[in-house]
């Protein structure tokens, strides 16, 4: 579902993979009219896995459809000069809420200085791999952050990559915020903006914001690999009697007291504190004594089935979560269902009916519009060219005849 905050804003998106499309999706979820520009037949990520099965060959990409909900699609052959001219015209169309480009495709003809010749107050946001223009993706950036050495038993000999593209996601949200900020400034001062964001800069500035860089520089320490323990406090996963696993977190003093009460280990904790010379009311000392604490908590979980453990944890207000597959999450968790207002059901062409998410922001006093499913390539070509550029049916027809543009069936 979408909010009407950005209802008049039009953003032209020329992108692939995750960071830029997710930035466009974020803007669309707040009401912006995001117009994707792709080559006829789709770009390099249009058929990316996972895909729907199809009896005649390649089915629709579930991945692409997820990232492009709520957008309009224009199919333009940018290999032709006439096609490039159309994209430039769309990106620099007149109007106070137009003239915004989002891209991660570094082509000279979409450079900010080129677009600014057509519209002085144009706003462009270009997402790069590295700030020098060299290629990088989430995985090649992540390997330089130090996290693979500390993740899930990772080491220098056997680093462990995380599976979620965290830097792409962080970059996307920063890019969307930067565009809104630039639009706000243009409304106040009448000037455009050239915005550039490198994926590596997003990763490394995040390390700074979280204190990881200062930790290495000032303390000369590297984060150790500690399995599923929570760094700096107490938290770990435990197995129940029926083989499930539950994660508990005791970061705050209240969470710690709740865990001790639920597990009935108050006396054992006091004895362990005395033996080790530690005060577990302090989160840093809980971290230091994490293995000893885990030895006290582990038997409590091992003696109980999952449902019994969950009931007692909930009754004592412990901070906990159960490990689940995505299928189990869909089947059993009301947080991922239409009982949660951020989710709804929709029908995507080529995929059928399924659950989709709108914006995670909840604004109870505002009405949310239903999320439009992802378009097929070129499904909005004619309407966008007529609406934004004022082309009549004859001009659009000639562009079709010359194979400069395409519709959904071309």
Secondary structure, 3 states (H helix, E strand, C coil): CECCCCCCCEEEEECCCCHHHHHHHHHHHCCCEEEEEECCCCCCCCCCCCECCCCCCCCCEHHHHHHCCCCEEEEECCCCHHHHHHHHHHHCCCCCCCCEEEECCCCHHHCHHHHHHHCCCCEEEEEECCCCCCCCCHHHHHCCCCHHHHCCCCCCCCCCCCCCCHHHHHHHHHHHHHHHHHHHHHHHHCCCEEEEEEHHHHHHHHHHHCCHHHHHHHCCCCCCCCCCCCCCCEEEEEECCCCCEEEEEECCHHHHHHHHHHHCCHHHHHHHHHHHCCCCCCHHHHHHCHHHHHHHHHHHHHCCCHHHHHHHHHHCCCEEEECCCHHHHHHHCHHHCCCCCCEEEEEECCCEEEEEECCCCCCCCCCCECCCCCCCCCCCHHHHHHHHHCCCHHHHHHHHHCCCEECCCC
